[in-house]
Amino acid sequence: MAEKSRNGSKSRAGSAGGNGRKRKTTASSQPAKGRPGRRAKVARAGGVLRRVLTWALVAAIWCVVVVSGGLAWYAYDLPEVGAIEKMTRQPNVTLLAADGTRLASYGDRFGATYGLRELPPHLPHAVIAVEDRRFYDHGGIDLRGLLRAVYVNLRDGRISQGGSTLTQQLAKNLFLTSERTLKRKIQEVMLAFWLERRFTKDQILTIYLNRVYLGAGTYGVDAAARHYFGKPATRVTLYEAALLAGLLKAPSRLNPTRDPAGADQRAGLVLQTMVEAGFVTTAQAGEALQQKTPTRDARDDIAPYLADWVLAQVRDYLGGIDTDIRVVTTIDPSLQRIANEELTALLAAEGANRKAGQAALVSLAPDGAMRALVGGRDYGDSQFNRVTQALRQPGSAFKPFVYLAGLEAGLNPDSIVKDAPVRVSNWTPDNYNGRYYGDVTLRESFARSLNSVAVRLTQKVGPKTVVATAQRLGISSDLRPTGGIALGASEVTLLDLTGAYAAFANQGRRVMPYGITEVRDAAGRLLFQRDRTAGDPVVSAQHLAQMVNMMSATVVWGSGKAAQPGRAAAGKTGTSQDFRDAWFIGFTAELVTGVWFGNDDSTPMDKVTGGSLPARLWGSVMKRGLEGLPQRPLPGGGELVAQNQQDDSIGGFIDRILKGLTSSSTPSGATQRPAAQNRPAARQKDDLPFWQQQEQRD
């Protein structure tokens, strides 16, 4: 037992000793096992870091490559920076009246180039205050201003503030298009940096002020100042500088000649920003607002409708405009102003009461040279030209072609025709006053504008003959050869109708209305000249005299007597169904003028006939326009003139109760042309309008 016990103790001791050695061995061997583990971990961590750094470096390299490639791609088609030395612009077109005065100017215009020291300080200050207050502090891109613009736009829920600097704007204006793409924006930034490295701040601002677009075709502050204020940029006031700076936001919308209130409000905002920027005091800004300068458009604007028509013709003649040109028109500025004034005044005085919303007028020389054109009551409200574009029913103003066809078929002014009800299919035309006069002469039926007679004449000669007659004299619109052609059922333009009447004033020769005599480039080289070849004869001498005789009666004692201009005249009234259109077309020896009244939506007027407002406008324009000129006989020798335009016996003559007409070509109450000693004294040649002087020279 003892032995066993000892052996057991030994065994335990050995075990204990063995265990102790194992623990010792284990303890001594643990560091050897731990060091490689930590190294492995470190190695693994280092490998990850190396991989991260490697990939980061690779990514950075690729980013550089991509960015560089992108910049190279965008830079590849950057415009030539040499364009900064050039004036790339649209050709300028200057329209001149026949007497050489300036009517209008279109296209791009540049004024004088000024340095900053030559301009009043408040002009560049106004631009900096409202467009780029930190202009002198940034390097072409204003990150602070960009972030502020983003914040303001997000706050307002709309794009109310831009983030482009003046340098960016200059880069865009000089080199780029207005498209809104990422490519253009990147190119704008690149060019802005180039400008900042190439030029000083003052140079950039100088270039900007001399090149920026400020509306109405003007580039640079000098061109704009001359256009809007009639003065050079060196003389603009504080208010004018604020107004010009305000245009930068929206040059067309804020144009002071189109929206004075909007431009003024914007100028006030600019003055406020100048106060905030410390450029002016509150008192100075307030004083500037109290001393507003009325703006003016350098274009006289006496003939904007004509200017549009002429420009379209220039493009047709030249096949495009690629250089500055000067266009000499046929317009008489004095007559144009008279036409503007009289038309506007009559519409304002009676147009509203008579529900006449629009009117138009055109005056031609007998050969077709346009002397005046008013395409509507207000060009600013509507650029639609009612002289050249509006197709309207002429009513009885179409009858001269019907009666001419009748004369060519063998009738004469003294031929007896019947005024009685006539039926065409399901249509029975009535006379305006609802009365029928029985047997009348052709002259009286024309002067009274009797509808039944015109319809009978059309039946006699045939609608196709009437259409052919009208087209022969110059009507170019589509005419329908039906019974309604007798009373002007087919639509025509005022210019077409007036041009066709001009054949009677042009000794029976066809007339093509025109408004341009010549076109020259800036060097004076002739690009176009009007061919002065006379038109083809379209009315014989006999029929011309007969037509003039009948058309004179209309003015002397017929439906158009309200048009009497105080000299020999002939013409015809016209009124379409339900008073939708009212016309008077007529001529003297000097002028052929057509007038139309109506509404663009064809709503009826309040009983406005051709013998009322149109005849009155025609008479007032012709009387003022020809005042003081020597009286001349109408062509053909068949004219009638009133001896006393206020003589009630004229009305007595035309009253059917008398049941009579003289067999001569001179009706009762009218005489042949007054003796020379009774005519107004003739003006000296130098006092005559330019076109009268030209006729005397020719």
matplotlib code that plots the C-alpha trace (Angstrom):
import matplotlib.pyplot as plt

x = [0.0, 2.8, 4.6, 1.5, 1.0, 4.5, 4.1, 0.9, 2.5, 5.3, 2.9, 1.0, 4.2, 5.5, 2.2, 2.3, 5.9, 5.0, 2.0, 4.2, 6.7, 4.0, 2.7, 6.2, 6.9, 3.5, 4.2, 7.6, 6.4, 3.4, 5.4, 6.9, 3.5, 2.0, 4.6, 3.9, 0.1, 0.5, 2.8, 0.3, -2.4, -0.2, 0.8, -2.8, -3.7, -0.8, -1.9, -5.4, -3.9, -1.6, -4.5, -6.6, -3.8, -3.1, -6.8, -7.1, -4.0, -5.4, -8.7, -7.1, -5.1, -8.2, -10.0, -7.2, -7.3, -11.1, -11.2, -8.2, -9.8, -13.1, -11.5, -9.5, -12.8, -14.6, -11.6, -11.2, -14.0, -13.6, -14.0, -10.9, -10.1, -9.0, -12.8, -12.3, -10.7, -13.6, -17.1, -19.2, -22.8, -25.8, -25.8, -27.4, -30.2, -31.0, -34.2, -34.3, -37.4, -37.4, -36.1, -33.1, -34.3, -33.9, -37.0, -35.7, -32.6, -32.5, -29.8, -26.9, -25.5, -22.3, -21.5, -18.1, -15.7, -14.9, -12.4, -13.5, -12.0, -14.0, -17.3, -19.1, -18.2, -21.9, -22.2, -19.7, -20.7, -24.4, -23.4, -21.1, -23.7, -26.5, -24.6, -21.4, -20.7, -17.5, -16.1, -12.8, -12.4, -12.9, -10.8, -13.5, -15.8, -17.5, -18.3, -19.8, -22.1, -23.0, -24.0, -26.0, -27.8, -28.7, -30.0, -32.1, -33.5, -34.4, -36.0, -38.0, -38.9, -37.9, -34.8, -34.7, -30.9, -28.1, -24.6, -22.6, -19.9, -19.3, -16.3, -18.5, -21.1, -18.3, -17.0, -20.5, -21.3, -18.0, -17.4, -20.5, -24.1, -27.0, -27.8, -28.1, -26.0, -23.4, -20.8, -21.5, -21.3, -18.0, -16.6, -17.9, -15.9, -12.8, -13.0, -13.6, -10.4, -8.6, -9.9, -8.9, -5.3, -5.2, -6.7, -6.8, -10.1, -10.5, -9.8, -12.5, -15.0, -14.1, -14.7, -17.9, -19.4, -18.5, -19.8, -22.8, -26.2, -28.7, -31.8, -33.2, -30.2, -27.7, -24.4, -22.4, -23.4, -22.7, -25.0, -27.7, -27.4, -27.7, -30.7, -32.7, -31.5, -30.1, -26.8, -23.3, -22.6, -20.1, -23.1, -25.6, -27.0, -27.2, -30.8, -29.9, -27.0, -29.3, -31.8, -29.1, -27.7, -31.2, -31.5, -28.9, -31.4, -33.8, -32.9, -36.0, -38.6, -37.3, -36.8, -37.9, -39.5, -41.8, -42.3, -41.4, -42.9, -41.0, -37.7, -38.3, -39.0, -35.8, -33.8, -35.1, -33.8, -30.4, -30.2, -31.1, -28.2, -25.9, -26.8, -26.2, -22.8, -21.8, -21.5, -24.2, -26.1, -29.7, -30.2, -28.5, -30.6, -33.8, -32.8, -32.0, -35.5, -37.0, -35.1, -36.1, -35.1, -37.8, -36.5, -36.7, -36.4, -33.8, -36.1, -38.7, -41.4, -43.5, -43.8, -43.2, -45.7, -44.0, -40.6, -41.6, -43.0, -39.9, -37.5, -39.3, -38.9, -35.2, -34.7, -36.6, -34.5, -31.1, -31.7, -30.5, -28.7, -25.0, -23.7, -24.7, -27.1, -29.0, -32.4, -34.0, -37.8, -40.5, -42.1, -43.1, -42.4, -44.8, -47.7, -46.9, -47.2, -50.5, -51.9, -50.8, -52.4, -55.7, -56.3, -55.4, -57.6, -60.6, -60.5, -60.1, -62.9, -65.6, -64.1, -65.2, -68.7, -69.1, -67.5, -64.7, -61.6, -59.1, -58.4, -55.7, -54.5, -52.2, -51.2, -49.5, -48.2, -50.0, -47.1, -47.4, -44.7, -45.8, -46.0, -47.6, -48.8, -50.6, -51.2, -53.3, -54.0, -51.0, -48.0, -47.0, -50.2, -50.3, -47.7, -50.3, -50.3, -53.9, -52.8, -50.8, -51.9, -55.6, -58.0, -61.4, -64.5, -64.5, -68.2, -69.1, -65.5, -65.1, -67.7, -65.2, -64.2, -67.8, -68.6, -65.3, -66.3, -69.7, -68.1, -65.9, -69.0, -70.5, -72.2, -71.4, -72.0, -75.3, -76.6, -79.9, -80.0, -82.7, -82.6, -85.1, -85.1, -83.0, -82.7, -79.5, -80.2, -81.7, -80.2, -81.9, -79.5, -81.0, -79.8, -78.4, -81.4, -83.9, -85.2, -85.2, -85.0, -86.2, -84.5, -81.2, -78.0, -75.0, -73.3, -76.0, -76.1, -72.4, -72.5, -75.4, -73.8, -76.9, -76.5, -79.1, -77.4, -74.0, -75.5, -77.3, -74.1, -72.3, -75.0, -74.6, -70.9, -70.4, -68.6, -65.5, -65.2, -65.4, -62.8, -60.5, -60.9, -60.0, -57.0, -55.9, -55.8, -53.7, -55.9, -53.9, -56.0, -58.3, -61.5, -64.5, -66.4, -69.9, -72.8, -71.5, -68.4, -70.6, -70.8, -67.2, -67.9, -64.3, -61.7, -58.8, -56.1, -56.2, -52.9, -54.1, -57.4, -55.6, -53.0, -55.7, -57.4, -54.1, -54.4, -57.1, -54.8, -51.8, -53.3, -54.8, -51.5, -51.1, -49.5, -47.4, -47.1, -43.5, -41.7, -37.9, -36.0, -32.5, -30.3, -26.6, -24.0, -21.9, -19.4, -22.0, -22.1, -25.5, -27.1, -30.6, -32.4, -36.0, -36.9, -38.8, -40.4, -44.1, -46.7, -48.7, -51.8, -54.9, -57.6, -58.2, -58.3, -62.0, -62.9, -60.5, -62.3, -65.7, -64.6, -63.1, -66.3, -68.4, -65.9, -65.8, -69.6, -69.2, -67.1, -69.0, -72.6, -72.7, -72.1, -68.5, -69.2, -67.8, -64.4, -64.2, -60.6, -61.1, -59.8, -60.7, -61.1, -62.6, -63.3, -65.7, -67.2, -67.6, -69.4, -69.5, -72.4, -73.5, -71.0, -68.0, -65.9, -66.0, -63.8, -63.1, -60.6, -60.0, -57.5, -56.5, -54.0, -51.2, -52.2, -54.1, -55.3, -57.2, -58.8, -60.4, -62.3, -63.3, -62.4, -59.8, -62.4, -64.9, -67.5, -69.9, -69.5, -72.3, -73.5, -70.1, -70.3, -67.7, -69.2, -68.8, -65.6, -63.5, -64.5, -63.9, -60.4, -59.6, -60.7, -58.8, -55.6, -55.7, -56.7, -53.8, -51.3, -52.0, -52.6, -51.1, -50.2, -51.4, -54.6, -54.2, -56.9, -57.6, -56.4, -58.8, -60.5, -63.8, -63.7, -66.5, -65.8, -68.2, -68.5, -69.6, -69.2, -71.7, -74.4, -77.6, -78.6, -76.3, -78.5, -81.5, -80.1, -79.7, -83.1, -85.2, -88.2, -86.7, -86.7, -83.9, -80.4, -78.6, -77.5, -74.1, -71.3, -71.7, -74.6, -76.6, -74.9, -71.4, -69.3, -66.2, -62.9, -62.7, -60.9, -57.2, -57.7, -60.0, -57.5, -55.2, -51.9, -49.3, -46.3, -42.8, -41.1, -38.7, -41.7, -43.3, -43.0, -40.0, -42.1, -43.8, -40.4, -39.3, -42.4, -41.6, -38.0, -39.0]
y = [0.0, 2.2, 1.3, 2.0, 5.1, 6.2, 5.1, 7.0, 10.0, 9.8, 9.3, 12.4, 14.2, 13.1, 14.1, 17.3, 17.8, 16.8, 19.1, 21.8, 21.3, 21.3, 24.5, 25.9, 24.6, 26.0, 29.3, 29.5, 28.6, 31.0, 34.0, 32.0, 31.2, 34.8, 36.8, 35.2, 35.8, 39.5, 39.7, 38.0, 40.4, 43.3, 41.9, 41.4, 44.9, 46.3, 44.4, 45.8, 49.3, 48.8, 47.6, 50.6, 53.0, 51.3, 51.4, 55.0, 55.9, 54.1, 55.8, 59.1, 58.5, 57.5, 60.5, 62.7, 60.9, 61.2, 64.8, 65.7, 63.8, 65.5, 68.9, 68.0, 66.9, 70.1, 72.2, 70.5, 72.6, 75.7, 78.7, 80.7, 83.1, 85.5, 86.2, 88.6, 91.0, 90.7, 92.1, 89.2, 90.4, 90.4, 92.8, 96.1, 97.3, 101.0, 102.1, 105.6, 107.6, 108.9, 112.3, 110.6, 110.8, 107.7, 105.6, 102.5, 100.4, 96.7, 94.2, 94.5, 97.9, 98.9, 102.3, 103.9, 101.9, 103.6, 102.9, 102.8, 106.2, 107.7, 106.5, 108.0, 105.9, 105.1, 103.2, 100.4, 100.6, 99.9, 96.8, 95.5, 96.1, 94.2, 91.5, 90.6, 92.5, 90.4, 90.9, 92.3, 89.5, 86.2, 84.5, 84.1, 81.8, 83.0, 80.0, 82.1, 83.8, 80.5, 79.0, 82.1, 81.9, 78.2, 79.0, 82.0, 80.0, 77.0, 79.4, 81.2, 78.0, 79.5, 80.8, 84.3, 84.8, 83.7, 82.6, 83.6, 86.2, 89.0, 87.1, 84.1, 86.3, 87.8, 84.3, 83.3, 86.5, 86.5, 82.8, 80.6, 80.1, 80.5, 76.8, 75.4, 72.3, 70.9, 71.1, 74.8, 75.5, 73.7, 75.6, 78.8, 78.1, 77.2, 80.4, 82.5, 81.2, 81.9, 85.5, 86.0, 84.9, 86.9, 90.2, 92.4, 93.0, 96.5, 95.2, 92.5, 95.0, 97.4, 94.6, 93.6, 97.1, 97.6, 94.2, 93.3, 93.0, 95.6, 95.1, 96.5, 95.3, 97.3, 96.0, 97.9, 100.7, 103.5, 102.0, 101.5, 105.0, 106.5, 104.3, 104.8, 108.3, 110.0, 110.6, 108.9, 106.6, 109.2, 111.4, 109.1, 110.0, 107.8, 106.8, 106.1, 103.9, 102.0, 101.5, 100.2, 97.8, 96.6, 95.5, 92.9, 90.5, 90.5, 92.9, 92.3, 92.0, 95.0, 97.2, 100.6, 101.6, 98.5, 98.2, 101.5, 100.5, 97.2, 98.9, 101.7, 99.1, 97.2, 100.5, 101.1, 97.7, 98.4, 101.7, 99.8, 97.3, 100.2, 101.6, 98.2, 98.0, 101.4, 102.9, 105.6, 107.0, 106.5, 110.2, 110.0, 107.0, 108.7, 111.8, 109.7, 108.2, 111.6, 112.7, 110.0, 110.4, 109.6, 107.0, 107.3, 104.7, 105.7, 104.4, 107.1, 104.4, 106.4, 103.4, 100.2, 98.2, 99.4, 98.6, 94.9, 94.8, 96.4, 94.0, 91.0, 92.5, 93.1, 89.5, 88.4, 90.8, 90.0, 86.3, 87.0, 89.8, 89.2, 92.7, 96.1, 97.8, 101.0, 100.7, 103.8, 103.5, 105.5, 106.7, 110.4, 111.0, 114.0, 112.0, 109.0, 111.2, 112.7, 109.2, 108.0, 111.0, 111.0, 107.3, 107.2, 110.2, 109.0, 105.5, 107.1, 109.6, 107.4, 103.9, 102.7, 104.2, 102.6, 99.3, 99.7, 98.3, 98.5, 100.5, 100.5, 102.9, 102.8, 105.6, 105.1, 107.4, 106.6, 104.5, 102.3, 103.9, 103.6, 106.9, 105.9, 102.7, 102.2, 98.6, 99.0, 101.3, 100.2, 98.3, 97.6, 95.7, 93.8, 93.5, 92.0, 94.2, 94.8, 96.4, 93.5, 90.5, 90.8, 89.2, 90.9, 91.2, 94.5, 94.8, 97.4, 98.6, 95.7, 97.3, 99.2, 95.9, 95.0, 98.3, 98.3, 94.9, 96.4, 99.3, 96.9, 95.0, 98.1, 100.2, 103.8, 106.0, 107.2, 103.8, 103.1, 100.2, 98.8, 99.0, 96.4, 93.2, 90.5, 86.9, 84.8, 81.2, 81.6, 85.1, 88.4, 91.3, 94.5, 98.1, 99.6, 101.8, 99.2, 101.3, 100.6, 103.4, 101.8, 103.0, 104.8, 105.6, 103.5, 106.6, 107.1, 103.4, 103.5, 106.7, 105.4, 102.0, 100.2, 96.5, 95.1, 96.9, 95.4, 91.9, 92.4, 93.6, 90.5, 88.3, 90.2, 89.9, 86.7, 86.3, 84.9, 88.1, 90.2, 88.0, 88.3, 92.1, 92.4, 90.2, 92.1, 95.3, 93.6, 91.7, 88.6, 86.9, 83.9, 85.2, 82.9, 83.4, 83.3, 85.8, 87.1, 88.5, 91.5, 92.7, 91.7, 88.3, 87.2, 88.4, 90.8, 92.7, 96.5, 96.7, 94.6, 96.6, 100.0, 98.9, 97.8, 101.2, 102.8, 101.7, 104.3, 107.0, 105.7, 106.5, 103.0, 101.2, 98.3, 99.1, 96.9, 98.6, 98.9, 100.4, 100.3, 102.3, 101.1, 99.1, 99.8, 98.2, 100.1, 100.9, 102.5, 99.6, 99.3, 96.0, 96.6, 99.3, 99.6, 99.1, 102.2, 100.5, 101.5, 98.9, 97.3, 99.1, 97.4, 100.0, 101.8, 105.6, 105.6, 103.3, 105.1, 108.4, 106.7, 105.0, 108.2, 110.0, 107.6, 107.3, 111.1, 111.2, 108.9, 111.6, 114.6, 113.6, 109.9, 107.6, 108.9, 112.6, 112.7, 112.0, 115.3, 116.6, 120.0, 119.0, 116.6, 113.1, 109.8, 106.6, 104.0, 103.1, 99.5, 97.8, 94.1, 92.1, 93.1, 96.0, 93.7, 95.7, 99.3, 100.7, 103.7, 103.5, 106.6, 108.8, 112.3, 113.1, 112.8, 110.0, 106.7, 105.9, 103.0, 102.9, 100.0, 99.8, 96.7, 94.2, 91.5, 88.9, 90.1, 91.2, 93.7, 97.4, 99.7, 100.7, 101.9, 102.1, 103.0, 106.4, 107.2, 106.7, 105.4, 108.2, 110.8, 109.4, 109.3, 112.9, 114.3, 112.5, 113.6, 117.2, 117.6, 115.6, 117.6, 121.0, 123.8, 121.7, 122.9, 121.2, 118.8, 117.1, 113.5, 111.2, 110.5, 113.9, 112.6, 114.0, 115.8, 118.2, 120.0, 123.7, 124.1, 121.0, 122.3, 123.0, 121.3, 121.2, 118.2, 116.2, 117.6, 116.4, 112.9, 112.7, 110.3, 112.6, 114.8, 111.7, 113.0, 112.9, 115.2, 113.6, 115.2, 113.9, 116.7, 116.2, 119.0, 120.5, 119.8, 121.6, 120.9, 121.8, 125.4, 128.0, 128.4, 131.8, 130.2, 127.5, 127.8, 129.4, 126.9, 126.3, 126.9, 123.8, 123.7, 123.7, 120.6, 117.1, 115.3, 113.1, 116.1, 117.6, 114.3, 114.2, 117.7, 116.8, 113.6]
z = [0.0, 1.0, -2.2, -4.1, -2.3, -3.2, -6.7, -6.8, -5.3, -7.8, -10.5, -9.4, -8.8, -12.1, -13.6, -11.7, -12.8, -16.2, -16.2, -14.9, -17.6, -20.2, -18.8, -18.7, -22.2, -23.3, -21.6, -23.1, -26.6, -26.8, -27.8, -30.6, -31.9, -31.3, -33.3, -36.7, -36.1, -35.6, -38.5, -40.6, -39.5, -40.1, -43.4, -44.3, -43.2, -45.2, -48.2, -48.0, -47.6, -50.5, -52.6, -51.6, -52.3, -55.6, -56.6, -55.4, -57.4, -60.4, -60.0, -59.6, -62.7, -64.6, -63.2, -64.5, -67.8, -68.1, -67.0, -69.2, -72.1, -71.5, -71.3, -74.4, -76.1, -75.2, -76.0, -79.4, -81.0, -79.0, -81.2, -82.3, -79.5, -82.3, -82.6, -79.7, -82.2, -84.7, -84.9, -85.8, -86.4, -88.5, -91.5, -90.9, -93.2, -93.3, -94.9, -96.4, -97.5, -101.1, -99.9, -98.2, -94.6, -92.4, -91.9, -90.0, -89.3, -88.8, -87.9, -85.5, -84.7, -82.9, -81.6, -80.7, -78.6, -75.3, -72.5, -68.8, -68.2, -71.0, -69.6, -66.5, -63.5, -62.7, -66.0, -65.2, -61.6, -62.5, -64.5, -61.8, -59.0, -60.7, -62.6, -60.7, -57.5, -56.8, -60.2, -59.0, -56.4, -58.3, -61.0, -63.5, -61.6, -58.5, -56.4, -53.6, -56.1, -57.7, -54.3, -53.5, -56.8, -56.2, -52.7, -53.9, -56.8, -54.5, -52.1, -54.7, -56.5, -59.9, -61.7, -60.3, -60.1, -62.3, -61.2, -64.3, -63.8, -66.2, -67.5, -68.2, -69.9, -72.1, -73.0, -74.0, -75.9, -77.8, -78.6, -77.9, -78.9, -76.6, -76.3, -72.8, -72.7, -70.4, -73.1, -73.7, -69.9, -69.6, -72.6, -71.1, -67.9, -69.8, -71.9, -68.7, -67.2, -70.4, -70.5, -66.9, -67.7, -70.9, -69.8, -66.8, -65.0, -66.5, -70.0, -69.5, -68.3, -71.2, -73.8, -72.1, -72.1, -75.8, -77.0, -74.8, -76.5, -75.2, -77.3, -80.6, -82.5, -80.5, -79.3, -76.7, -74.4, -76.9, -79.6, -77.0, -75.5, -79.0, -79.8, -76.6, -75.5, -78.6, -77.0, -76.7, -73.8, -72.4, -71.5, -69.9, -66.6, -63.5, -64.3, -67.9, -66.8, -64.5, -67.3, -69.6, -66.9, -66.3, -69.9, -69.4, -67.7, -70.7, -73.5, -75.6, -72.9, -71.0, -74.1, -72.8, -76.1, -75.8, -72.0, -70.4, -67.1, -66.9, -67.9, -65.3, -62.6, -63.4, -63.4, -59.9, -58.8, -60.3, -58.4, -55.2, -55.8, -56.5, -53.1, -51.4, -53.2, -52.0, -55.5, -54.8, -51.8, -51.2, -51.9, -55.2, -56.2, -55.2, -57.2, -60.3, -60.1, -60.0, -63.1, -65.5, -69.1, -71.6, -74.0, -77.8, -80.5, -83.1, -85.7, -86.4, -86.6, -89.0, -91.3, -89.5, -91.6, -94.8, -93.4, -92.9, -96.4, -97.9, -96.0, -97.4, -100.9, -100.4, -99.5, -102.6, -104.9, -103.4, -102.5, -98.9, -97.1, -96.2, -96.0, -94.7, -97.2, -97.7, -99.2, -100.8, -100.6, -102.4, -99.2, -98.7, -95.0, -94.9, -96.4, -94.2, -91.1, -92.3, -92.9, -89.5, -87.8, -89.6, -89.4, -85.6, -84.9, -86.8, -85.2, -81.7, -82.3, -83.9, -84.3, -80.8, -81.2, -84.6, -83.5, -86.0, -84.4, -87.3, -90.4, -93.1, -95.8, -98.7, -101.1, -104.4, -107.2, -110.5, -111.5, -108.4, -106.2, -102.6, -100.9, -97.6, -95.9, -92.6, -91.9, -88.8, -85.8, -83.7, -84.9, -81.3, -80.6, -83.9, -86.7, -89.1, -92.2, -93.2, -96.5, -97.8, -95.8, -95.0, -97.5, -97.3, -99.4, -101.3, -101.8, -104.3, -104.5, -107.0, -109.4, -111.6, -113.1, -113.7, -115.3, -117.4, -118.7, -119.6, -121.4, -123.3, -124.3, -126.0, -123.3, -122.4, -119.4, -120.9, -121.7, -120.1, -117.7, -115.5, -111.7, -110.6, -108.6, -110.1, -109.1, -109.3, -108.3, -104.8, -104.3, -104.8, -104.2, -102.8, -103.0, -99.8, -99.2, -100.3, -103.2, -106.9, -109.5, -112.7, -115.8, -115.1, -116.9, -116.4, -114.8, -112.3, -111.4, -110.7, -108.7, -106.6, -106.4, -107.5, -106.9, -109.3, -112.2, -111.4, -111.2, -114.6, -116.2, -114.8, -116.3, -119.6, -120.0, -117.9, -114.5, -116.2, -118.2, -115.0, -113.4, -116.4, -116.4, -112.8, -113.2, -116.2, -114.1, -111.4, -109.0, -108.1, -105.5, -106.2, -107.8, -108.1, -111.4, -109.9, -109.8, -106.5, -108.2, -109.2, -105.6, -104.5, -103.0, -103.6, -101.2, -102.1, -100.3, -100.0, -101.9, -104.8, -105.1, -104.9, -107.4, -109.8, -109.5, -110.2, -113.8, -114.3, -112.9, -114.9, -118.3, -118.6, -118.1, -115.6, -112.3, -110.0, -106.6, -105.5, -102.6, -103.5, -106.0, -105.3, -103.0, -102.3, -100.1, -97.6, -100.3, -102.5, -105.0, -106.7, -105.9, -107.2, -109.2, -110.1, -113.7, -114.8, -117.8, -118.2, -117.6, -120.4, -121.6, -120.0, -120.6, -123.9, -124.1, -124.8, -121.9, -119.6, -120.2, -119.7, -116.4, -115.1, -115.9, -113.9, -111.0, -110.8, -110.4, -107.3, -105.6, -106.9, -106.2, -105.5, -102.6, -102.1, -101.9, -98.3, -99.9, -101.9, -101.5, -103.0, -106.4, -109.3, -107.9, -108.8, -106.8, -105.5, -102.2, -101.0, -98.1, -97.5, -96.1, -92.5, -92.5, -91.9, -94.3, -95.6, -98.4, -100.4, -103.2, -105.3, -107.1, -108.2, -110.8, -108.2, -105.9, -105.7, -102.2, -100.7, -97.3, -95.4, -92.1, -90.2, -87.5, -87.6, -86.4, -89.0, -86.5, -88.0, -87.5, -86.6, -90.1, -91.3, -95.1, -97.6, -98.0, -94.2, -92.3, -95.2, -97.5, -94.8, -94.0, -97.7, -98.2, -95.2, -96.1, -99.7, -98.9, -96.4, -98.5, -101.7, -100.1, -102.1, -105.1, -108.5, -109.6, -112.5, -114.6, -114.2, -117.0, -119.8, -119.8, -118.6, -115.0, -113.2, -110.4, -108.2, -108.7, -105.1, -103.0, -100.5, -103.2, -102.2, -105.8, -106.3, -104.0, -105.8, -109.1, -107.9, -106.4, -108.5, -108.1, -110.8, -113.1, -115.2, -116.2, -118.6, -121.8, -121.6, -119.5, -117.0, -114.7, -113.2, -110.1, -111.6, -114.1, -116.0, -114.4, -112.9, -114.9, -114.1, -112.5, -109.9, -108.9, -105.9, -106.6, -107.6, -105.3, -106.6, -107.8, -104.8, -102.5, -104.1, -102.6, -104.0, -106.2, -107.8, -108.5, -110.1, -112.3, -113.5, -114.2, -116.1]

ax = plt.figure().add_subplot(projection="3d")
ax.plot(x, y, z, "-o")
ax.set_aspect("equal")
plt.show()
